[in-house]
Amino acid sequence: MISSMLLAVQATVPPTPQWTPTVGIIISVSSLIVLLLTFKIKKPQVGPQFPLLPISIPAFIAAMAFGHVIGIGIVLGLTNIGRI
C-alpha cells in the first residue's frame, strides 16, 4: 500500500537540481548576506570570539547554517520554475 502511494506522488515531485557552479554561487552569496545581517543582532560578541571577524563563533556557525537553508530554498525555487 505504501509503495502505491509513493508511486502516485512521484509524478508531482519536481526534479532534484544537480550541483553546478551557479548553485554554489547562489548558496555562497546567500550565506554571505546572512553573515552580514548578523552584525545587526543585539549581542554578536557573546561566546568565544572568531579570530578574523568581530562576531562570535556560534553566531558565525548559525549564520552559515541559515545562509545554506536560505540558499537551498532559492535553488529549489528556481529549479521548480525552470530557471536553473
C-alpha positions in Angstrom: 0.0 0.0 0.0 2.8 2.4 0.8 4.6 1.8 -2.4 1.4 2.5 -4.4 1.0 5.8 -2.6 4.6 6.8 -3.3 4.2 6.0 -7.0 1.1 8.2 -7.1 3.0 11.1 -5.6 6.2 10.6 -7.7 4.7 12.4 -10.7 4.3 15.6 -8.8 7.8 15.8 -7.3 10.0 18.3 -9.2 13.4 17.2 -10.3 16.3 17.5 -7.9 18.9 20.0 -9.2 22.4 18.9 -10.0 25.3 20.8 -8.4 26.7 23.4 -10.7 28.9 26.5 -10.1 25.6 28.5 -10.3 24.2 26.6 -7.4 27.5 27.1 -5.4 27.4 30.9 -6.1 23.8 31.2 -5.0 24.4 29.4 -1.7 27.7 31.3 -1.1 26.0 34.7 -1.8 23.1 33.9 0.5 25.4 32.8 3.2 27.4 36.0 2.9 24.3 38.1 3.1 23.1 36.3 6.2 26.6 36.8 7.7 26.4 40.5 7.0 23.0 40.6 8.7 24.5 39.1 11.9 26.2 42.4 12.6 22.7 43.8 13.3 22.0 41.3 16.1 21.9 42.6 19.7 24.8 40.8 21.2 27.1 39.3 18.5 30.1 39.1 20.8 28.7 36.6 23.3 30.7 33.4 23.4 34.2 32.5 22.1 35.4 35.1 19.6 36.1 34.4 16.0 39.8 35.3 15.2 39.1 37.2 12.0 35.6 38.7 12.3 34.0 40.8 15.0 31.4 38.1 15.8 31.4 35.0 18.0 32.0 31.5 16.7 28.4 30.4 17.5 27.0 33.5 15.6 29.2 32.6 12.6 28.1 29.0 12.5 24.5 29.9 12.9 24.8 32.5 10.1 26.4 29.9 7.7 23.8 27.3 8.5 20.9 29.7 8.0 22.5 31.0 4.8 22.7 27.5 3.5 19.0 26.9 4.3 18.0 30.1 2.5 20.3 29.2 -0.5 18.8 25.8 -0.8 15.3 27.3 -0.8 16.4 29.7 -3.6 17.9 26.9 -5.6 14.9 24.7 -5.2 12.5 27.5 -6.1 14.5 28.5 -9.2 14.6 24.8 -10.2 10.9 24.5 -9.8 10.2 27.4 -12.1 12.7 26.2 -14.6 15.4 28.9 -14.3 18.2 26.6 -13.3 
